């Protein structure tokens, strides 16, 4: 049976309240340094493990932080969750990674996050009015929070770290145009394929300004098999665009397979550029280009801002805008270095 504060109190002939203060309040307690030293030594010898709920009642802190993220079956989201976890745990906090399901579901079906935590990192959250519904369910207001990602909902008056993928989209499309592409399609989930969402407007404006007609491939089924079938059907019905810009890299991966299914080649027949920076895209033949999120920098900065906010709720909000990274690989080069077959 695990040792309790009462076991420590009996061993040292102290009150349970004194032991609790020594364990939970540290240097801020009224316990003398020598008594605190004795308590900590006895706790180690007895194998005492703190009760998080009891500690929270005393300190008003949970020593836990939540990472709210839509899902973890995306490689990039998994990398973001891991980078956040590493930063938070290195600082001595517990981490609760919560899959919210807010990108591809109706608001009424979103996961409800009700764990008490000291702060939240929200990855590509929905717009503020929807996100506040979650915050209002959690005890302790206002809850320190930092928004991170690339979506329009990330921007708000509080702390955030955003990656400028909109400029990255323009750079990718301009690259395709400069490489000679004249039929360029934006490949994205159907719900994003409209003005004001995702990178739709930046794509459309860049293509239109070049005197070209933008094309759109929308996916109602955004699984890899669904994307493969939809891309194949689009090319069969309309012919192959000579350039495709994909909303995220899993689309570029499945589209690559669909293009090969039809006996076409990347980049000779169709150039492809993805988005987000999936690490697997570098291992294709030919390697797939991507507009990448600087994940390590984004998550490090987010934790710095959240830790600061958790220590002082009154500090002025900070907004950080990070640049994208363009990995221009053979899938968007007219003269590939590798094998097209």
WOLIN-V288898 format. One record per residue. PSI is psi in whole degrees, 0 to 359 (* if undefined). OMEGA is omega in degrees with one decimal (999 if undefined). D_FIRST is the distance of its C-alpha to the first C-alpha in Angstrom with 1 decimal. Layout:
BEGIN
[[PSI | OMEGA | D_FIRST] [PSI | OMEGA | D_FIRST]]
END
This chain:
BEGIN
[[136 | -177.3 | 0.0] [144 | 178.2 | 3.8] [150 | 178.8 | 6.5] [175 | 177.7 | 9.1] [336 | 179.4 | 12.9] [325 | 176.0 | 13.0] [318 | 178.3 | 11.2] [318 | -179.3 | 13.8] [318 | -179.7 | 16.5] [318 | -179.2 | 16.1] [321 | -174.1 | 16.3] [359 | -178.2 | 19.4] [46 | 177.6 | 20.8] [166 | 175.1 | 21.2] [154 | 177.5 | 21.0] [326 | 179.0 | 18.3] [319 | 179.2 | 21.3] [316 | 178.3 | 22.3] [317 | -180.0 | 19.0] [316 | 179.3 | 19.1] [319 | -179.5 | 22.7] [323 | -178.0 | 22.2] [324 | -169.4 | 19.5] [336 | -175.4 | 21.3] [350 | 174.8 | 25.0] [224 | -177.2 | 25.5] [345 | -178.7 | 29.1] [355 | -179.3 | 30.1] [171 | 177.4 | 28.1] [10 | -179.4 | 29.8] [139 | -179.7 | 27.4] [152 | 179.0 | 29.3] [322 | -178.8 | 28.8] [318 | 177.9 | 27.8] [319 | 179.1 | 25.1] [321 | 178.3 | 23.8] [316 | -179.8 | 23.9] [318 | -180.0 | 21.8] [315 | -178.7 | 19.2] [321 | 178.3 | 19.0] [315 | 179.1 | 18.9] [323 | 179.1 | 16.0] [318 | 178.2 | 14.1] [317 | -177.6 | 14.9] [325 | -178.6 | 14.1] [353 | -178.9 | 10.6] [36 | -178.7 | 10.0] [133 | 174.4 | 10.1] [124 | -177.1 | 11.0] [141 | 171.7 | 13.5] [112 | -173.9 | 13.6] [318 | -177.6 | 17.0] [318 | 179.5 | 18.2] [319 | 179.4 | 17.5] [322 | -179.5 | 19.1] [324 | 178.8 | 22.0] [325 | -178.3 | 22.7] [313 | -171.7 | 23.2] [345 | -173.4 | 25.0] [17 | 177.6 | 26.7] [144 | 179.3 | 25.9] [345 | -173.6 | 23.6] [32 | 179.4 | 24.2] [148 | 179.4 | 25.0] [140 | 177.2 | 28.4] [142 | 167.4 | 29.9] [113 | 179.6 | 32.5] [122 | -175.1 | 34.6] [148 | -174.1 | 36.7] [310 | -178.1 | 38.8] [169 | -179.0 | 37.5] [6 | 178.5 | 36.2] [357 | 169.7 | 38.6] [133 | -179.5 | 41.2] [319 | -177.4 | 41.0] [318 | 177.6 | 42.0] [323 | 176.2 | 39.4] [321 | 177.7 | 36.7] [320 | 178.7 | 38.1] [315 | 179.0 | 38.0] [318 | -180.0 | 34.4] [319 | 179.7 | 33.4] [320 | 176.4 | 35.6] [315 | 180.0 | 34.0] [316 | -178.6 | 30.5] [315 | -179.9 | 31.4] [314 | -174.6 | 32.9] [313 | -178.9 | 30.1] [328 | 177.8 | 27.2] [335 | 178.2 | 29.3] [2 | 175.6 | 29.4] [12 | -180.0 | 25.6] [152 | 170.3 | 25.3] [156 | -176.3 | 23.5] [133 | 173.4 | 26.0] [108 | 178.3 | 26.4] [118 | -171.3 | 29.4] [120 | 175.7 | 30.9] [114 | -171.5 | 33.8] [329 | 179.8 | 36.2] [37 | -173.9 | 39.0] [356 | -176.8 | 41.7] [324 | -171.5 | 44.4] [26 | 178.2 | 45.5] [161 | 172.7 | 44.5] [149 | -177.4 | 45.9] [325 | -178.8 | 44.2] [346 | -179.3 | 43.0] [3 | 178.5 | 40.9] [149 | 173.2 | 39.2] [140 | 179.0 | 35.4] [115 | -179.2 | 34.1] [113 | -174.8 | 31.7] [7 | 178.1 | 29.6] [137 | 175.1 | 26.7] [125 | -179.3 | 26.7] [169 | 178.8 | 27.5] [344 | -178.8 | 29.4] [166 | -176.1 | 32.2] [136 | 163.8 | 33.7] [117 | -177.5 | 35.9] [119 | -175.6 | 38.0] [120 | -179.2 | 39.8] [57 | -176.4 | 43.3] [166 | 172.9 | 42.5] [181 | -179.2 | 44.9] [160 | -168.6 | 47.4] [321 | -176.3 | 46.1] [325 | 177.6 | 46.7] [318 | -178.6 | 44.4] [325 | 180.0 | 41.7] [335 | 176.9 | 41.6] [322 | 177.6 | 40.5] [314 | -176.6 | 37.2] [325 | -178.6 | 36.9] [343 | 178.6 | 37.7] [344 | -175.7 | 34.6] [141 | 178.0 | 32.2] [151 | 177.3 | 31.2] [103 | -178.7 | 32.7] [144 | -5.1 | 36.4] [145 | -178.6 | 38.0] [124 | 177.2 | 35.5] [135 | -176.0 | 36.4] [144 | 172.3 | 37.7] [128 | 174.9 | 39.7] [139 | 176.3 | 41.7] [158 | 175.7 | 42.5] [208 | -176.0 | 44.6] [351 | -175.0 | 48.2] [164 | -179.9 | 48.8] [330 | -179.4 | 51.0] [346 | -179.2 | 48.0] [325 | -174.9 | 46.4] [126 | 178.5 | 49.1] [174 | -175.7 | 48.3] [344 | -178.9 | 48.8] [198 | -179.1 | 45.3] [134 | 172.4 | 43.9] [157 | 173.2 | 44.5] [114 | -175.8 | 45.1] [143 | 176.1 | 47.6] [132 | -174.1 | 49.3] [73 | 178.0 | 53.0] [345 | 175.9 | 53.2] [314 | 175.1 | 56.3] [325 | 176.9 | 58.3] [322 | 177.2 | 56.8] [315 | 179.1 | 58.2] [319 | 179.8 | 61.6] [319 | -179.4 | 61.5] [315 | -178.8 | 60.6] [318 | 177.9 | 63.3] [325 | 177.1 | 65.9] [316 | 179.0 | 65.0] [320 | 179.5 | 65.7] [316 | -179.1 | 68.9] [337 | 177.8 | 70.0] [0 | 175.3 | 69.3] [3 | 179.8 | 71.8] [136 | 179.5 | 69.7] [347 | 170.9 | 71.7] [105 | -174.6 | 69.5] [129 | -178.2 | 66.0] [145 | 172.3 | 63.3] [119 | -177.6 | 60.1] [117 | -174.0 | 57.4] [159 | 172.0 | 54.6] [145 | -173.0 | 52.7] [324 | -175.5 | 55.2] [340 | 178.1 | 53.5] [339 | -172.8 | 53.8] [61 | 176.4 | 57.4] [160 | -175.1 | 59.1] [141 | 175.4 | 60.2] [353 | -179.3 | 57.6] [151 | 177.7 | 54.6] [223 | 179.4 | 53.4] [20 | -174.9 | 56.2] [308 | -174.0 | 58.8] [320 | 179.8 | 61.1] [320 | 176.0 | 61.1] [309 | -174.9 | 61.9] [314 | -178.6 | 64.6] [320 | -178.0 | 66.3] [317 | 178.7 | 66.4] [315 | -178.0 | 67.9] [318 | 179.8 | 70.4] [337 | 178.0 | 71.5] [3 | 179.6 | 72.4] [18 | -179.6 | 74.7] [166 | 179.3 | 72.5] [116 | -179.0 | 71.2] [145 | 174.8 | 67.4] [157 | -176.0 | 65.8] [131 | 173.2 | 62.4] [113 | -177.1 | 60.2] [141 | -176.1 | 57.6] [115 | 171.8 | 54.6] [330 | 173.1 | 53.4] [108 | -174.4 | 51.0] [18 | 169.9 | 49.4] [162 | 179.4 | 47.5] [314 | 176.7 | 49.0] [321 | 179.5 | 50.9] [318 | 178.3 | 52.2] [319 | 179.9 | 53.4] [313 | -178.4 | 55.1] [314 | -177.6 | 57.0] [317 | 178.2 | 58.0] [317 | 179.5 | 59.2] [318 | 179.2 | 61.2] [320 | -179.2 | 62.7] [314 | -178.1 | 63.7] [322 | 178.4 | 65.5] [321 | -177.0 | 67.2] [326 | -171.5 | 68.5] [357 | -171.6 | 69.4] [164 | -173.8 | 69.8] [127 | 166.9 | 67.5] [152 | 177.4 | 67.1] [359 | 174.4 | 67.7] [135 | 176.8 | 64.7] [126 | 172.2 | 61.3] [123 | -172.4 | 58.9] [138 | -177.0 | 55.5] [325 | 172.2 | 53.1] [166 | -166.8 | 50.2] [332 | 177.1 | 49.9] [330 | 176.1 | 48.7] [319 | 179.3 | 52.0] [325 | 179.5 | 53.9] [312 | -179.6 | 52.1] [325 | 178.1 | 52.9] [323 | 175.8 | 56.4] [315 | -179.5 | 57.1] [320 | 179.7 | 56.4] [320 | 178.8 | 58.6] [317 | 178.0 | 61.4] [326 | 176.8 | 61.3] [326 | -175.5 | 61.3] [8 | 177.9 | 64.7] [16 | 178.0 | 66.1] [168 | -174.7 | 66.1] [147 | 173.4 | 64.9] [125 | 7.2 | 62.9] [3 | -173.1 | 64.4] [314 | -178.9 | 68.0] [321 | -178.2 | 68.0] [126 | 171.8 | 65.1] [146 | -178.5 | 63.3] [134 | 168.9 | 59.7] [128 | 176.8 | 57.6] [191 | -177.6 | 54.1] [143 | 174.3 | 51.8] [325 | 176.4 | 48.4] [35 | 175.8 | 48.1] [127 | -175.2 | 46.3] [338 | -177.6 | 45.8] [339 | -175.8 | 46.9] [337 | -179.4 | 50.4] [348 | -172.8 | 51.4] [8 | 175.7 | 51.1] [168 | 175.2 | 53.7] [100 | 3.9 | 57.2] [158 | 176.5 | 58.7] [143 | -176.0 | 55.8] [133 | 177.2 | 55.4] [154 | 179.2 | 56.1] [147 | 169.4 | 53.7] [110 | -165.2 | 53.5] [149 | 171.7 | 50.1] [130 | 174.2 | 47.5] [84 | -168.1 | 46.5] [311 | -176.5 | 42.8] [315 | -179.6 | 41.4] [318 | -178.9 | 43.7] [313 | -175.6 | 43.0] [325 | 176.1 | 39.2] [314 | -179.9 | 39.3] [322 | 179.5 | 41.6] [316 | 179.6 | 39.7] [322 | 176.5 | 36.5] [315 | -179.8 | 38.6] [318 | -178.3 | 40.1] [317 | 179.6 | 36.8] [320 | 176.3 | 35.1] [316 | -178.8 | 38.2] [322 | 179.1 | 38.3] [331 | 179.1 | 34.6] [332 | -178.2 | 35.5] [102 | -176.3 | 38.8] [347 | -174.4 | 39.6] [358 | -177.9 | 43.2] [148 | 179.8 | 44.3] [145 | 179.0 | 47.2] [147 | 177.1 | 46.4] [137 | 176.9 | 47.1] [126 | -178.6 | 48.5] [129 | 176.2 | 48.6] [116 | -179.1 | 50.8] [150 | 177.7 | 50.4] [153 | 173.9 | 53.0] [168 | 171.1 | 52.6] [126 | -179.5 | 53.1] [110 | 174.6 | 55.8] [94 | -177.4 | 55.2] [98 | -176.2 | 58.7] [189 | -170.3 | 58.5] [339 | -179.0 | 60.9] [346 | 178.0 | 60.3] [25 | 175.2 | 62.3] [133 | -177.2 | 64.9] [328 | 179.0 | 68.3] [87 | -174.6 | 68.7] [151 | 178.0 | 65.3] [338 | -176.3 | 64.5] [196 | -177.1 | 62.7] [128 | 178.9 | 63.6] [342 | -173.6 | 64.4] [* | 999 | 64.4]]
END
